[in-house]
């Protein structure tokens, strides 16, 4: 009888400890909100560039953004036209998808690429600057996770934030002369389909309540053609720069596709990184959950010239 009581007491103690760990890891973080909210402000390095821009009549496209077709487009409530395929479309899937998160299908009239020309020095009239519209854009993470207490069920966790700012200078006369400024993202506002996951990420792993801003700086375009741009055509290119997350900076390359229709720029692409490269480990709760170290970062950005005051 005494031995039986000891076993029961031991089981009860283990259950209490497990309950405490669950409360610490899952219940308490539920109440954690973003410590820094609101859209971050990026520095505009192109402030002196002419931004009054209009599309020449010969290049006007009545189809607008319909030229950019995606597998499962998100529709703009304002324009009622597809912009990009949201990264949330893959939420809950099995293996982490490969390739571009959004497939842009160019119109047949713009698929051909003219012969490249030698880059030239742009004049003020060739250039215009667009700023990221956070309300129409999204920055995301996608991470695979396994639930050990649910028969090793796999889930693709997807977190999204729209608190983004940044600038791009476009040279329509010679695309290769285009430049990208600083991109700033409030990652403390990442939201997935599970508030408990969001809270624990903010507090214990990504620690985005302590390091709320991610910055992509010193970036350059790679692979843009040295020729004039045809309105509405789709280009594939890379953006290489320094990504600062969790007070750690690493060089990262985003694989992108983009299209400029009128004065609206839409770009979508991804970069694959490891959490451990940025100084924090992948989420893990003993016996319950373990996430992959590998993560996919996705940028779906819409940018337009700022309106004059």
N, C-alpha and C positions, 0 to 999 in steps of 0.2 A: 504493500500500500504506500509506504514511504517513497519507494522508488517511482511508483506511478505518479505521485504528487510532484516529485522533482521533475519528471518528464513534462508533465502538464505545465508546470511553472516555467520551464525552459521554452516550451512552445509559445506560451503566452508572451514571454519576454521578447522572443524573436518577432512575434507579430506586432508587438508595440514598437519595436525598433523600426520594422519595415514601414509601419504606419507613419512614424515620425519622418522617415526619409521621404516617403511619398508626399507628405504635407510640405516638407521643406522644398522638394524639387518641383512639385506640380501645383500645389494649391496656393502657397504663398506668392510665387512669381506671377500668378494670375492677376494679382492686384498691382503689379508693377506697370506703370505707364511710361511713355517716353519722357525723359528728363528735359530734352530740348525739342520743342515743337516749332512748326512753321517752316516756311521755305527758306533754305539757306541762301546766302547771297554770294554769287561768284563775281570776281573782278573781271570787268570787260576790258581786255587788252586792245580792242579794236575801236575804242570810243571815238577816235578821230576819223574813222572810216565813214564814207558817205553811206547812208542807209536808206535814202529815198530811192526806191527801186520799182520799176514797172517792166513787165514782160513786153518785148517788141510784139507788135500785132502779128507779125509773121510766125511767131513762136507760140502764140496763145493756144491753149488747149481747152476746149469746152468740156472735155471729159473730166477735167480736174484730177482728183486723186483716184478715180476709178481705174486709171492706168496701172496703179499699183494693186495687184490682186493677191490675196493671201488665202491660205487654206481655210482658216476660220477667223475671218476679220472681226475686229472690234469696230463698231460703228460710232462715229462721232455724233453726239447729240445735236451739235450745231450744224455740221455740214451734211449729215446723213450720208456719208461716204466712208468706205473702208480705209483705215489708216495702216493698221498692222495687226498681226495675230498676237493676242495677249499671251504672256508667259504662263498665266493661270490655266490655260487650256490643257496643259500637261499635268495639272495637279492630280495626285492620287494614282498615277499610272505605274506600271511596273518598271523595267530598267530605265535609267536616266536616258532621255532621248539623245541622239547624236545629230551632228550637223546644225545648220542654222535653225533657231527657234521659230523663224518665220520664213516662208518661201515667197519671194517676190517674183512674179511672172511678168517679164517685160512684154510690152506690146510689140507685135511683129514689125511695126514701122520703126522701132527704135532699137531692135536687137543688134543690128550691125554696128560695129565700132569703127569709126573713121580712122584713117592712118594717123598715128601720133605725130605731133609737131614739137619743135624745140620750145621749152618753157620760155616765157617772156616776162618782162617786168610789168605788172599790171598798173593801169592808171586808176585814178579815183572813180572814174565812171564805170570801170569794169567790176568793181567790188560792191558788195553789200553785206551787212551783218544780220544774222538771225539769232534770236534768243530762245532757249528751251522753254516751252509752255508746259509747266509741271502738270496742270490739270488734264492735259491730253497725252502725257507721257507716263512711262513707268520704268523703274529700276527694280530688278528682281534677283532673288537667289533661288536656286533649285538644288535640293540636297536629298539624296536617298537615305532612308532610315528603315530599320528593321525592328519590329515589335516581337521580342522573344516570348512574351506572355500571351501572344496571339498566333501561335504556330508559325513563328518567324515570318509574319506578314510583312511584305515590303510596301512602302509608301513613298511617294515623291512629295516632299514638303516644298511648298512654294511660298515665299514671302514677297510682298510688294510694297513699295513706297512711291508716292508721286511728288514728294518734296525734293525737287531737283531744280538746279539752276546751271546755266552755262551758255557759252557763246560760240558761234562758228562764223568765220569770215569766208564768204564764197566768191570765187572769181569765175563768173559765167563764161568769160572770154577764153580762159585757160584754166581748166578744172584743177590741174596739178598745183596751181598757186594758192589754192584754198588752204585755210589754216583753222585749227581748233584751239579754243581757249580752255581755261580751267572749267571742269565739270564738278559740281559740288552736290552731294546727295546726303540727306538726313536719314541714316540707316536706323536710327532709334525709332523711326516710325514704320519699320517693316511690320506688315500684318500678314499672317497666314490664316488658315482656316481654324486655328486653335489658339485662343488667347493665352492658354497656359504655356504653350511652346514659345509664344512671343515674349512673355514675361521672363521665362527662364533664360532665354537667349540674351535679353537685355541685361540681365543681372549677373549671369554666371559664366557664359561662354564668350559670345561676341562682345559682351560688356558695352553695348552701345549706349547705355545710359551714362557711362563714363567717357566713351569716345563716340559721340553721336554723329560726327560728320565723316563721310568718306570723300576723298578728293582724288580726282584724276587730273594730273598736272603734267606739263612738259610734253604733251601728246603731239604726235605728227601723223598725218595721213600717209599711208603707204599703198601704192598701186593705183592712184588716180591718174587718168589719162591726161597727157599734155596737149589738150585741144579744147575747142569750144564745147560747151554743154548743150545738148538738145533737150528742150523742155519736156519733162515727163519720163525721160529714159532712166533705166535702172543700172546702177553701177555697183560692182562688188569691189571691196577694198578692205584694208586693215587699218586700225588705229593703234599705235604703240605709244605707251606713256608710262608714267609712274603712278601706281595706285597706292594711296595711303589709307590704310584701314587699321584700327586698333593700335594706333601710334607706331605702325610698321609700314615701311614703303618697299614695294616690289615692282619691277617692270612687268607690265602685263600687256598682252596684245588682244584686242577685240576684233573678231572677224565680222565684218559688217556688209550690209547691202543698204542702198539708199536711193531716194528719188526726190528731185526738186520739181514741183509743179507750180508755176507762177512764182510766188515768193514763199511757199510753204515747203520746208524740208522735212522729210520723213526718213529716219534711219533705224535699222533694227539689227541686232547682232549679239554675240556672246563671247565670253572668255571663260576658260576652265582654269580654276585655281585650287589650291589646297589651303584649308583653314590653318593648318600647322605652319604654313609659310608666313602667316600674318600674326603669329605669336599666341594663338589660342587653339585649344583642342576641339575636336568634334564632340557634340553633345553625346553623353552616355549616362544612363541610369542603370546601375547594376541589376541584371536579371530582367529588366523591362524593355529597355530601348538602347539602341546604338545607331548613330548616324555615320555616314561615310565622311572621311576627311575631304574627299573631292567635292567641290561645289561648282555649279555653273552660274555665272553672273550674266544677266541679260539686260541690255539697254534697248528700250523702245522709245525713241525720242521724236517729238514733233517740235519744230522750231519755226518762228516767224519773225520778221522785223518788228521792233518795238514801235508802237504808235507814238507819234509826236505829242508832246504835252499840249 
